[in-house]
Amino acid sequence: MPDPSFVFAQSLSGLTAAMFLFLIASGLSLIFGVLRVLNFAHGTFYMLGAYSAFQLVQWIGVGPGRFWLAALGAATAVAILGGLVERFLFRHLYGKEELYQLLFTYALVLILSDCAKIIWGTQQKSVSRPPELTGAFHLFGATIPHYNLFILLLGPAIALAFWFVLQRTRVGRFIRAAALDRETLGALGVNVDGLYTWVFVLASFLGGLGGALIAPMRATTPGMDTEVIVEAFVVVVIGGLGSFWGTFLGALIYGQVLSFGILFFPRFSIFSVFALMAAVLIVRPWGLLGRPLK
Amino acid sequence: MSDKNDQEPGNAECGAGAWGRSGAAPPQYKLVPSRARRFPWPLLVLAAAFFVPTVGSRFYTFLANDVVIWALFATSLNLLVGYTGLVSFGHAAYFGIGAYATGLLMKKLGVPFLIAFPAAGVVAGLCALVFGFFCVRLTRIYFAMLTLAFAQIVWAICFKWNEVTGGEQGMPEIPYPSFDWVERLAAVLPFVGGYRTSDYYYFTCLVMVALCIWVLRRIVGSPFGRMLTTIRENAERAEFIGVNVRRYELAAFVIAGIFAGLAGGLFGIFNRGVFPDFAYWTKSSEVLIMTLLGGMGTFWGPAVGALALIWLNQQIVSYTQYWPLILGSILVILLFVFPGGLAGAVIALWRRLQRRPAGA
């Protein structure tokens, strides 16, 4: 049995990973819930968020709060890109078969990740932590960087804010209604097309924000998009496609399984998360907290 | 169940692809006039392919070999996606399993090719049977997700099981099959021999793939194949008339897995190495793109797609390193302008040409 402080540190690192995964997977789940499409390009939006944050930090140069400005700017830029893609391209595929929609999002992965390669090259990029959060503190024998603590607090905060938007605001009600019955909502006079664009904007914002915030922790490299999208798929499948709290739960489970998998069975850590995904799909295809589709 | 006429190769089963809207009857039109249709085009292409090493350079033989193997891989996927309407996002799993099976047998155990190659199909087929048993119980997006999960499991095992698969580094230096017997034959017969080992391997692939594709063609044209199309068009109605839809879908899944495994077995040797990437999800989408580019649901479409994509890749890579950008753009154009793929575009063009003299 390993030392308890080590177990504590490991579970905290799993929690931190879970918060990032939640940021990414919640956008994926939102798009699936409303549009019934799995957006492969969501991982690429996350990668573009990280690259944009790097670029904005470079442009802003020295100055107070430059990281925060860059992170918000990057997320906004990615959100705008997401909205444009929806309005000018994706919209035209709504009536078509699902496979075509999936392949379109995959085409976006190819195009956007190659564009990122053209702009930023293949060298890995790193962003330094914001100066306010460079330190670390000790708890139960584990060293926790301040930045990780910030992420641990931010994750639930965003989850609550997102939940509040979905449950308590007018737009949130429309989004939930669109997920249930698009036609009736349209018949009631709601601009469903515009709503879809906003869903894309919001989801891309969350993906881009996840990317921008992870930039100080992990190096930004080409290929991080295809890795993260599969992780996000695992999260949304475990929690339930289209289920909001399911995504949160899925991210928590994924983070713990992965970090303890690395601790106890280092060889099987990747295997175990996919095995978990397959097991959930076999036993309860709609996920732990999801509802069966029709 | 289906009369002789239905099995004619010219009746392209285009129109409704995967997850097609139910009830839409596929239009029965003739792709080529009946005289041209009776001509054995596939045999002609096969015969021409035998001359590639003689006429073209070593590089063209390499490209042709690549095309031949991918054609089989894409055709096997088409049985699932195009004919049965099951969208698999993890077809690369069986390709990878086949590649590792043949590679391990030939490199580590020294098993001859004639046993190691069918073994790829057997192992991949068995895995497809186990995975497919669970997959066919799910529908649409959940089916796609579960095939993806299984493929990622296969990838994770190949990636981490260092002792057997070589882990992340893969398994390089898979030996070519022995072609000593050809040289011995060459001493007796004229016009045989005198080629490179890679050329002999190309001929081997050509023969094996031709056999596999012939078998697939027979499967698609058989009453069993017709039933798969019925399931694609309307699974509920197929159930009404007493068809065990799940069992048919599982059979299609296993058959597609077997042929993907055989393609993988050939590819591992051709590539001179087997790597975990073979089973990664991006490989699954590559083969899906190939199938779509050629035309889903038409028998020869995916093979044409393999040819077009590999040829295009070779052309473009000599100008620019940004092949994915081009591929993505092609895919977008395809989805928006030619959803039926190359075969669909040709059919549409042909119909327009046919309609014009009739209207005049």
Contacts between the chains, C-beta under 8 A, distances in Angstrom:
chain1	res1	chain2	res2	distance
A	36	B	141	7.7
A	38	B	141	6.6
A	38	B	144	7.9
A	38	B	145	7.9
A	89	B	332	7.3
A	92	B	336	6.7
A	93	B	335	6.8
A	93	B	336	7.9
A	96	B	335	7.8
A	96	B	339	7.0
A	97	B	17	6.2
A	97	B	18	6.5
A	97	B	19	5.0
A	97	B	20	6.7
A	97	B	21	8.0
A	98	B	19	5.3
A	98	B	87	7.6
A	98	B	140	6.9
A	98	B	141	7.1
A	99	B	17	7.0
A	99	B	18	4.8
A	99	B	19	5.9
A	99	B	81	7.4
A	99	B	87	5.2
A	99	B	292	7.9
A	100	B	335	5.3
A	100	B	339	6.4
A	102	B	87	7.7
A	102	B	144	7.7
A	103	B	285	7.6
A	103	B	288	6.8
A	103	B	289	6.9
A	103	B	292	6.3
A	103	B	331	6.3
A	103	B	335	6.3
A	104	B	331	7.6
A	104	B	332	6.8
A	104	B	335	5.3
A	106	B	285	5.2
A	106	B	289	7.7
A	106	B	331	7.3
A	107	B	327	8.0
A	107	B	328	4.4
A	107	B	329	7.6
A	107	B	331	3.9
A	107	B	332	4.9
A	107	B	335	7.1
A	108	B	328	7.0
A	109	B	328	7.4
A	110	B	324	4.2
A	110	B	325	6.8
A	110	B	327	5.5
A	110	B	328	3.2
A	110	B	331	7.1
A	111	B	324	7.5
A	111	B	325	5.7
A	111	B	328	3.7
A	111	B	329	6.4
A	111	B	332	7.4
A	113	B	324	6.8
A	114	B	322	5.0
A	114	B	324	4.5
A	114	B	325	3.7
A	114	B	328	7.0
A	115	B	325	6.8
A	117	B	322	7.3
A	118	B	322	6.6
A	118	B	325	7.7
A	226	B	281	7.5
A	226	B	282	5.9
A	230	B	148	7.7
A	230	B	152	6.3
A	230	B	281	6.2
A	233	B	145	6.8
A	233	B	148	6.9
A	234	B	149	7.7
A	237	B	145	5.6
A	237	B	149	7.4
A	241	B	141	7.1
A	267	B	160	5.0
A	267	B	161	7.6
A	268	B	160	7.1
A	270	B	156	4.3
A	270	B	159	6.9
A	270	B	160	6.7
A	271	B	153	6.3
A	271	B	156	4.2
A	271	B	157	6.2
A	271	B	160	6.7
A	274	B	149	5.4
A	274	B	152	4.3
A	274	B	153	4.6
A	274	B	156	5.8
A	275	B	153	6.0
A	277	B	145	7.7
A	277	B	149	4.4
A	277	B	152	7.7
A	278	B	134	7.5
A	278	B	146	6.3
A	278	B	149	4.1
A	278	B	150	6.1
A	278	B	153	6.4
A	281	B	134	7.8
A	281	B	138	6.6
A	281	B	142	6.2
A	281	B	145	6.0
A	281	B	146	4.5
A	281	B	149	6.2
A	282	B	134	5.0
A	282	B	137	7.7
A	282	B	146	7.2
A	285	B	138	5.3
A	285	B	142	4.4
A	285	B	146	7.8
A	286	B	142	7.9
